[in-house]
Amino acid sequence: MLMGNMSTIKHKSVLSPALSNLQADLRNKLIQTYLETKRRIAQEKYESAGLSAGKFCEVILRILQNEVTGQFIPFGQPIPNMATECHKLVTSPKASAVESVRTIIPRALMFLYTLRNKRGIGHVGGDVDANRIDCVAIERTADWIICELIRIYHGLSLEEAQDLIDGISYKSIPDVWEVGGKKRVLKQGLQAKQKTLLLLYSEINSAVLTEDLFDWVEYHRIDSFKQKILRPLHKDKLIEFDKKNDVIYLSPIGIQYVEEDILKSI
């Protein structure tokens, strides 16, 4: 199993202290679902991004409930009705929490939850494909909610919070082309090892079959590919080459190498 995403680890290290005044369990789930949503949108995985956004909304609701009432719907217990629960927050006593927590964030949350549910993220058909613009709206709303929580609970200005959030980005990979169930590296001048790492980065959350990766790289012989490409990368801890199951994972060191050496040159 992939040990971790270097970018995600880095982003968590930035967000965790900025949200340190939130209850630890809620804070950790918030950061996890927020970064997962942003990553999947960057990868244009719209359907799974919608699922992550839904989880993000459910965590935010529980945070608001905890701040306003001192208790929240336990994790593992379904939220009966998001609109009703948000209305309870909006109509709560003024003294229960700051105005943004009681009235503004709940309304932003309802917009986000409604967009995720009623627009059918990941849908097909219709006159216009709205997946991309819907996901942009989801991402920017989620960014605003995080910024507002940072502003309230860490004493930063909205501009300072926004600067922090702006630093959280996931690079797109324009030089990896998916066609006919295969992937191809369009960038010229990359060596086979670089192509291998870039292709694994495009499947950052998954194991890749050795046979598939060999085909994507377009290497001449699979035994040579394993000997000259995969084994040295495995030795350098850039990948995990699982010979028993014949699959490859990109390691945190491999992720860092792709982001700092390969993607910066693209």
Rosetta blueprint (number, residue, H / E / L):
1 M L
2 L L
3 M L
4 G L
5 N L
6 M H
7 S H
8 T H
9 I H
10 K H
11 H H
12 K H
13 S H
14 V H
15 L H
16 S H
17 P H
18 A H
19 L L
20 S L
21 N L
22 L L
23 Q L
24 A H
25 D H
26 L H
27 R H
28 N H
29 K H
30 L H
31 I H
32 Q H
33 T H
34 Y H
35 L H
36 E H
37 T H
38 K H
39 R H
40 R H
41 I H
42 A H
43 Q L
44 E L
45 K L
46 Y H
47 E H
48 S H
49 A H
50 G H
51 L H
52 S H
53 A H
54 G H
55 K H
56 F H
57 C H
58 E H
59 V H
60 I H
61 L H
62 R H
63 I H
64 L H
65 Q H
66 N H
67 E H
68 V H
69 T H
70 G L
71 Q L
72 F L
73 I L
74 P L
75 F L
76 G L
77 Q L
78 P L
79 I L
80 P L
81 N L
82 M H
83 A H
84 T H
85 E H
86 C H
87 H H
88 K H
89 L H
90 V H
91 T L
92 S L
93 P L
94 K H
95 A H
96 S H
97 A L
98 V L
99 E H
100 S H
101 V H
102 R H
103 T H
104 I H
105 I H
106 P H
107 R H
108 A H
109 L H
110 M H
111 F H
112 L H
113 Y H
114 T H
115 L H
116 R H
117 N H
118 K H
119 R L
120 G L
121 I L
122 G L
123 H L
124 V L
125 G L
126 G L
127 D L
128 V L
129 D L
130 A L
131 N H
132 R H
133 I H
134 D H
135 C H
136 V H
137 A H
138 I H
139 E H
140 R H
141 T H
142 A H
143 D H
144 W H
145 I H
146 I H
147 C H
148 E H
149 L H
150 I H
151 R H
152 I H
153 Y H
154 H H
155 G L
156 L L
157 S L
158 L H
159 E H
160 E H
161 A H
162 Q H
163 D H
164 L H
165 I H
166 D H
167 G L
168 I L
169 S L
170 Y L
171 K L
172 S L
173 I L
174 P L
175 D L
176 V E
177 W E
178 E E
179 V E
180 G L
181 G L
182 K E
183 K E
184 R E
185 V E
186 L L
187 K L
188 Q L
189 G L
190 L L
191 Q L
192 A H
193 K H
194 Q H
195 K H
196 T H
197 L H
198 L H
199 L H
200 L H
201 Y H
202 S L
203 E L
204 I L
205 N L
206 S L
207 A L
208 V E
209 L E
210 T H
211 E H
212 D H
213 L H
214 F H
215 D H
216 W H
217 V H
218 E L
219 Y L
220 H L
221 R L
222 I H
223 D H
224 S H
225 F H
226 K H
227 Q H
228 K H
229 I H
230 L H
231 R H
232 P H
233 L H
234 H H
235 K H
236 D L
237 K L
238 L L
239 I E
240 E E
241 F E
242 D E
243 K L
244 K L
245 N L
246 D L
247 V E
248 I E
249 Y E
250 L E
251 S L
252 P H
253 I H
254 G H
255 I H
256 Q H
257 Y H
258 V H
259 E H
260 E H
261 D H
262 I H
263 L H
264 K H
265 S H
266 I L
